[in-house]
Amino acid sequence: MGKVQEHKRSAKAKRQIDTTEEKANKGDRFEIMGVVEECLPNTLFRVRVTDAEVPQMVDRSLLGSLAGKMRLFRIRVMPGDMVKGYVSKYDLAKCKITYRAMKKGPNPTTSA
């Protein structure tokens, strides 16, 4: 790999900052971590919550959509990806996906 490609990769890693935690302090929403179970039409996803600020949300299945910056930069989200997002306290069945983690979770589509 040449110098130009290596420079672009390091610049991309520096830009990849997760601002979900600062924005979650507003009080009307809370942060979740989950695994994408399936992809639905119109960039919607079925997300299984693995970790949340509220313990009642763990192991729930939510309907997730991509946040603005992820949509703008066309970040691809596939089944099995670990994602971060937030849930509004007014609608507990939907979430906004704000970050896709590089580490993949267990893939629910493969059988062992």
Secondary structure, DSSP 8 states (H G I E B T S, - for coil): --HHHHHHHHHHHHH----HHHHGGGSSEEEEEEEEEEEETTTEEEEEEEEESSGGGTT-EEEEEE-HHHHHTT----TTEEEEEEEESS-TTEEEEEEEEEEE---TTS--
